[in-house]
């Protein structure tokens, strides 16, 4: 087991609007607020979700329908000087069929999404491979 310890810095609460890309918006907030390490959580609705299962070979799927985010969380880190947002998402449709996986760009906000970002101060998540 590997771990790092950090203090919590900024806590950002954001409301994303219809048409915004979930991953791109989280990345933009982190870049604007100079967050190089942190975690995020999101709830809300999507009109489109893109994700994949990691094995044996990632094969992304896109769901284009009204979806509610049941769970969405992830990490924010820097990798080779570039902002990295790594997330997982679990969504349900109006028939309560649930699907989820590794979150990708192209997951588009429907009505709204609320995102909370927690900054980790004084630590690099690269130290534990994130």
C-alpha positions as CSV (number, residue, x, y, z in Angstrom):
1,X,0.0,0.0,0.0
2,X,1.2,3.5,-0.8
3,X,-0.3,6.7,0.5
4,X,0.3,10.4,0.9
5,X,-1.0,12.8,3.5
6,X,-2.2,16.3,2.7
7,X,-4.1,19.2,4.1
8,X,-7.4,20.3,2.5
9,X,-7.0,23.6,0.7
10,X,-9.7,25.2,-1.4
11,X,-13.2,23.6,-1.6
12,X,-14.9,24.7,-4.8
13,X,-18.6,24.2,-5.4
14,X,-19.7,24.7,-9.0
15,X,-22.9,24.4,-10.9
16,X,-22.4,23.3,-14.5
17,X,-25.0,24.3,-17.1
18,X,-26.7,22.6,-19.9
19,X,-24.4,21.7,-22.8
20,X,-21.1,21.8,-20.8
21,X,-18.7,18.9,-20.9
22,X,-18.3,17.4,-17.4
23,X,-14.6,16.5,-17.6
24,X,-13.6,19.6,-19.5
25,X,-15.4,21.8,-17.0
26,X,-13.7,20.1,-14.0
27,X,-10.3,20.5,-15.7
28,X,-11.1,24.2,-16.4
29,X,-12.0,24.9,-12.8
30,X,-8.9,23.2,-11.5
31,X,-6.7,25.1,-13.9
32,X,-8.4,28.4,-13.1
33,X,-8.0,27.8,-9.4
34,X,-4.4,26.4,-9.7
35,X,-5.4,23.1,-8.2
36,X,-2.7,20.5,-9.0
37,X,-3.9,17.8,-6.7
38,X,-7.4,17.0,-5.4
39,X,-10.6,15.0,-5.6
40,X,-14.0,15.7,-7.0
41,X,-17.6,14.5,-6.6
42,X,-20.6,15.3,-8.9
43,X,-24.3,14.8,-9.0
44,X,-26.9,15.9,-11.5
45,X,-28.1,15.0,-15.0
46,X,-26.5,14.3,-18.4
47,X,-27.9,14.2,-21.9
48,X,-25.0,12.1,-23.0
49,X,-22.5,10.0,-21.1
50,X,-19.2,8.5,-22.4
51,X,-17.3,5.9,-20.5
52,X,-15.6,2.5,-20.8
53,X,-14.7,-0.6,-18.8
54,X,-10.9,-1.0,-18.5
55,X,-10.5,-4.6,-19.6
56,X,-9.5,-6.4,-21.8
57,X,-9.2,-3.5,-24.2
58,X,-11.0,-0.2,-23.4
59,X,-14.0,0.1,-25.8
60,X,-15.8,3.4,-25.1
61,X,-19.6,3.6,-25.3
62,X,-21.8,6.7,-25.6
63,X,-25.3,6.8,-24.1
64,X,-27.4,9.6,-25.7
65,X,-30.5,9.9,-23.5
66,X,-31.6,11.6,-20.3
67,X,-29.4,10.2,-17.5
68,X,-29.1,10.9,-13.8
69,X,-25.7,10.7,-12.2
70,X,-26.0,8.2,-9.3
71,X,-22.3,8.5,-8.4
72,X,-19.3,10.3,-9.9
73,X,-16.0,10.8,-8.3
74,X,-12.3,11.1,-9.2
75,X,-8.9,12.6,-8.8
76,X,-7.2,15.7,-10.1
77,X,-3.4,15.6,-10.7
78,X,-0.6,16.8,-12.8
79,X,1.2,14.4,-15.2
80,X,4.2,15.7,-17.1
81,X,3.0,19.3,-16.5
82,X,-0.5,18.6,-17.9
83,X,-3.7,18.7,-15.8
84,X,-5.2,15.2,-15.5
85,X,-8.8,14.6,-14.4
86,X,-9.5,10.9,-13.8
87,X,-13.1,10.0,-13.0
88,X,-15.6,7.2,-12.7
89,X,-19.3,7.6,-13.2
90,X,-22.5,5.6,-12.6
91,X,-25.7,6.7,-14.3
92,X,-29.3,5.5,-14.5
93,X,-31.9,6.0,-17.2
94,X,-35.6,6.6,-16.8
95,X,-36.2,2.8,-16.6
96,X,-33.7,2.6,-13.8
97,X,-31.1,0.7,-15.8
98,X,-27.7,1.6,-14.5
99,X,-24.4,1.6,-16.2
100,X,-21.0,3.1,-15.5
101,X,-17.3,3.0,-15.9
102,X,-14.3,5.2,-16.5
103,X,-15.5,8.7,-17.3
104,X,-14.5,10.3,-20.6
105,X,-14.8,13.7,-22.3
106,X,-18.1,13.9,-24.2
107,X,-20.3,13.5,-21.1
108,X,-22.6,16.4,-21.6
109,X,-24.7,18.2,-18.9
110,X,-28.5,18.1,-19.3
111,X,-30.3,20.3,-16.8
112,X,-27.4,20.8,-14.4
113,X,-24.5,19.1,-12.6
114,X,-23.2,20.2,-9.2
115,X,-19.5,19.5,-8.7
116,X,-17.5,19.8,-5.5
117,X,-13.7,19.9,-5.8
118,X,-11.4,19.4,-2.8
119,X,-7.8,20.7,-3.2
120,X,-5.0,18.7,-1.6
121,X,-2.2,21.0,-0.4
122,X,1.5,20.2,-0.3
123,X,1.3,16.9,-2.1
124,X,1.7,15.4,-5.5
125,X,-0.5,12.4,-6.3
126,X,2.2,11.3,-8.8
127,X,4.0,10.0,-5.7
128,X,1.5,7.1,-5.5
129,X,1.0,6.8,-9.3
130,X,-2.2,8.9,-9.7
